[in-house]
Amino acid sequence: MARVILILIPVILLFLLAFIIGKHNAQEVSLNLLVVERTFSVASILGVTLFLGYALGLLTVSLGYWRLKWQVRRLKKALVKSAGAK
């Protein structure tokens, strides 16, 4: 539970930051999305960009964590196997 709270705190702070910046700059901007052009507010673009960056960073860190955890488990099995063979 504490891990979830520690993950959500930065996300909430980033959305608050995007909201504050967007509140001061309520300008609409045009965004080209390959085949379609749409207008969005600066706050929504900033919020989505911050969220995607945070999610991508979290995904990268978690994949590295799971890879290292798998490597430790594999090395422990090899150590037990080599200790049992002696």
N, C-alpha and C positions, 0 to 999 in steps of 0.2 A: 504494500500500500504506500509506503514511504517513497518507493522508487517511482511510482506513478505520479505522486505529488511533485517530486523533484523534476520529473519530465514536463509536467504541465505548467509549472511556474514560469519557466522561460517562454513557453508558447503564449501564455496569457500576457506576459509583459511585452512580447513582441507585437501582439495584436493591439494592446493599449498604446504602444508607441506608434503603430500605423494609424490608429484612430486619432491620436493627438495631432500627428503630422497632417493627416487628411482633413481634420477639422479646420486647421489653419489654412489649408490650401484646397478648397472645394472645387477646384478647376476640373473640367472634364477633358480627358485626353483621348486621342484616337489611337487604337492599337491594331496593327495588321497581324492577323493570325493566319498566315499562309494564303488561304483562299477567301477569307472574309475580313472585312474591316468593321470594328465595333468601337464604340466610345464607352469608356469606363471612367469612374472617378479615380483620382490619384490615390485615395485611401484604400479602395478595393484592390487596385493593382499592387500597392505596397504590401497590403496584408497577405494577399495570395503569394507574392514573391517571397516574403519573409517566412511564411508557413512552408512553402515548398523547399526553401533552403534549409530550414530547420529539420524537416522530415528527411531530406536527402542526407544531411549530416548524421542524423540519428541512425538511419539505415546503414550508412557506411561504417559507423562505429560499432553497431550491433553485429554486422557481418564479420568484422575483424575480431570482435569478442568471441563469437561462436566458433570461428576458425581456430583461434588460440585455445579455446576450451576443448575442442575436439582433438587438437594436437597434444594437449596435456593428458587427456584420457588415453590416447593411443600410446604415449610414452610411458605412462604408468603401467599399462598392460604389458608393454615390452619389458619393463623393469621387473615386474612380478614374474614374468615368464623366464627371464634370464636368471633371476635369483632362485627360482624353483629348479632350474636345470643344474645348478651347482651342487 
